[in-house]
Amino acid sequence: MTRQNRKPLTGEDRDRVRARVLEMHSAGATRARMAAEIGRHPSMVDRLLAEAGVPRRKNAPALTGSAREAARSRLAQMKGAKATRAQMAAETGLSRTTVDRLLREAGVTRTNAPSLTGAARREEGDRLLERYSSGVPQAQLAAETGRYQGTVSLLISEARQRRDSRTKSAS
């Protein structure tokens, strides 16, 4: 990363930037994000936080042995109860990536819905578009169909394009 501002940070300017870094740190911003925000190198963020008495964040301890097995089991139960990845992460304190990894290890797929091709894909998209147009949120449609929300969004978009294309050719 290149420094965007080579002027030394002193006095009131340093106090103001340190306060901003502390605010971002409290909000959970990453070191890189804070550095980009203040236009300084990440090591400056480290120095400003150290000056304020903030200890460096540590990585979460490794999840091993029986604790890992318990987490896999708990996540599989939550997935069976239709919990979303975000809900599982929030409840367990694990990252979404770790939730995905543990679910894969437990043999749980992220979706149980069959893949769609051809006419079945078009029909599903049309059905989702109709429900979405009537006010049902995409997240709810995803939960009901067992599909990713991104897949639901794509199916709706494809159905909308087909509908608009039919409307254009009819006029």
C-alpha positions as CSV (number, residue, x, y, z in Angstrom):
1,M,0.0,0.0,0.0
2,T,1.4,3.4,-0.9
3,R,1.1,6.2,1.5
4,Q,-1.3,8.9,0.4
5,N,-0.2,11.5,2.9
6,R,3.5,11.8,3.8
7,K,3.1,14.8,6.1
8,P,3.8,13.8,9.8
9,L,0.7,13.4,11.9
10,T,1.1,15.6,15.0
11,G,-0.8,17.6,17.6
12,E,-4.5,18.2,17.1
13,D,-4.5,16.5,13.7
14,R,-3.1,13.3,15.3
15,D,-5.6,13.5,18.1
16,R,-8.5,13.9,15.6
17,V,-7.3,11.0,13.4
18,R,-6.8,8.8,16.5
19,A,-10.3,9.5,17.6
20,R,-11.6,8.6,14.2
21,V,-9.6,5.4,14.2
22,L,-10.9,4.5,17.7
23,E,-14.5,5.1,16.4
24,M,-14.0,2.8,13.4
25,H,-12.2,0.2,15.6
26,S,-15.2,0.2,18.0
27,A,-17.5,-0.3,15.0
28,G,-15.5,-3.4,14.0
29,A,-13.6,-2.0,11.0
30,T,-10.6,-3.9,9.8
31,R,-7.1,-2.5,10.1
32,A,-6.9,-2.2,6.3
33,R,-10.3,-0.4,6.1
34,M,-9.2,2.1,8.8
35,A,-5.9,2.8,7.0
36,A,-7.7,3.4,3.7
37,E,-10.2,5.7,5.5
38,I,-7.5,7.9,7.0
39,G,-5.2,7.7,4.0
40,R,-2.3,6.2,5.9
41,H,-0.4,2.9,6.1
42,P,-1.9,0.1,8.3
43,S,1.1,0.4,10.6
44,M,0.0,3.9,11.4
45,V,-3.4,2.5,12.5
46,D,-1.5,0.1,14.8
47,R,0.5,3.0,16.3
48,L,-2.6,5.1,16.9
49,L,-4.4,2.3,18.5
50,A,-1.4,1.4,20.7
51,E,-1.2,5.1,21.7
52,A,-4.8,4.9,22.8
53,G,-4.1,1.7,24.8
54,V,-6.0,-0.6,22.6
55,P,-4.5,-4.1,22.4
56,R,-4.2,-5.8,19.0
57,R,-7.1,-8.0,18.1
58,K,-6.3,-11.7,18.2
59,N,-7.6,-14.4,15.9
60,A,-10.3,-16.7,17.4
61,P,-8.8,-19.8,18.9
62,A,-8.8,-22.9,16.7
63,L,-11.9,-25.0,16.9
64,T,-10.5,-28.6,17.4
65,G,-11.5,-31.9,18.8
66,S,-14.7,-32.3,20.7
67,A,-15.5,-28.5,20.4
68,R,-15.3,-28.8,16.6
69,E,-17.6,-31.8,16.6
70,A,-20.1,-30.1,18.9
71,A,-20.1,-27.0,16.7
72,R,-20.7,-29.2,13.6
73,S,-23.5,-31.0,15.3
74,R,-25.1,-27.8,16.5
75,L,-24.9,-26.2,13.1
76,A,-26.4,-29.2,11.4
77,Q,-29.3,-29.0,13.8
78,M,-29.7,-25.3,13.1
79,K,-29.6,-25.9,9.4
80,G,-32.3,-28.6,9.8
81,A,-34.4,-26.0,11.6
82,K,-34.0,-23.7,8.5
83,A,-31.6,-21.2,10.1
84,T,-29.8,-19.0,7.7
85,R,-26.0,-18.9,7.5
86,A,-26.1,-15.4,9.0
87,Q,-28.3,-16.6,11.9
88,M,-26.0,-19.5,12.6
89,A,-23.0,-17.3,12.6
90,A,-24.6,-14.8,14.9
91,E,-25.8,-17.4,17.4
92,T,-22.6,-19.4,17.5
93,G,-20.1,-16.5,17.3
94,L,-18.4,-18.1,14.3
95,S,-17.8,-16.4,11.0
96,R,-20.0,-17.3,8.0
97,T,-17.0,-18.9,6.3
98,T,-16.4,-21.1,9.3
99,V,-20.1,-22.0,9.4
100,D,-19.9,-23.1,5.8
101,R,-16.8,-25.1,6.4
102,L,-18.2,-27.0,9.4
103,L,-21.5,-27.7,7.6
104,R,-19.5,-29.2,4.6
105,E,-17.5,-31.3,7.1
106,A,-20.8,-32.5,8.6
107,G,-22.0,-33.4,5.1
108,V,-24.7,-30.8,5.1
109,T,-25.2,-29.0,1.7
110,R,-26.2,-25.4,1.7
111,T,-29.3,-26.2,-0.4
112,N,-31.5,-29.2,-0.7
113,A,-33.4,-27.9,-3.7
114,P,-32.9,-29.8,-7.0
115,S,-31.1,-28.0,-9.7
116,L,-33.4,-26.4,-12.4
117,T,-33.0,-26.5,-16.2
118,G,-35.2,-25.8,-19.1
119,A,-39.0,-25.6,-18.6
120,A,-38.7,-26.3,-14.9
121,R,-36.4,-23.4,-14.4
122,R,-38.7,-21.1,-16.4
123,E,-41.8,-22.2,-14.4
124,E,-40.0,-21.8,-11.1
125,G,-38.9,-18.3,-12.1
126,D,-42.3,-17.3,-13.2
127,R,-43.8,-18.6,-9.9
128,L,-41.2,-16.8,-7.8
129,L,-41.7,-13.5,-9.8
130,E,-45.5,-13.7,-9.2
131,R,-45.0,-14.2,-5.5
132,Y,-42.2,-11.6,-5.3
133,S,-44.4,-9.1,-7.2
134,S,-47.2,-9.7,-4.6
135,G,-44.9,-8.6,-1.8
136,V,-43.2,-11.7,-0.6
137,P,-39.5,-10.9,0.3
138,Q,-36.8,-12.8,-1.6
139,A,-35.3,-14.1,1.7
140,Q,-38.6,-15.7,2.5
141,L,-38.9,-17.2,-1.0
142,A,-35.3,-18.6,-0.6
143,A,-36.2,-20.2,2.7
144,E,-39.4,-21.7,1.4
145,T,-37.7,-23.2,-1.7
146,G,-34.5,-24.2,0.0
147,R,-32.5,-22.1,-2.5
148,Y,-29.9,-19.4,-2.1
149,Q,-31.3,-15.9,-2.1
150,G,-29.0,-15.1,-5.0
151,T,-30.5,-18.0,-7.0
152,V,-34.0,-16.7,-6.2
153,S,-33.0,-13.3,-7.3
154,L,-31.5,-14.6,-10.5
155,L,-34.6,-16.7,-11.3
156,I,-36.8,-13.7,-10.7
157,S,-34.6,-11.5,-12.9
158,E,-34.7,-14.1,-15.7
159,A,-38.5,-14.4,-15.4
160,R,-38.8,-10.6,-15.5
161,Q,-36.7,-10.4,-18.7
162,R,-38.9,-13.1,-20.3
163,R,-42.0,-11.2,-19.3
164,D,-40.7,-7.9,-20.6
165,S,-39.5,-9.5,-23.9
166,R,-43.0,-11.0,-24.4
167,T,-44.6,-7.6,-23.7
168,K,-42.3,-5.9,-26.2
169,S,-43.0,-8.4,-29.0
170,A,-46.7,-8.3,-28.4
171,S,-46.8,-4.6,-28.9
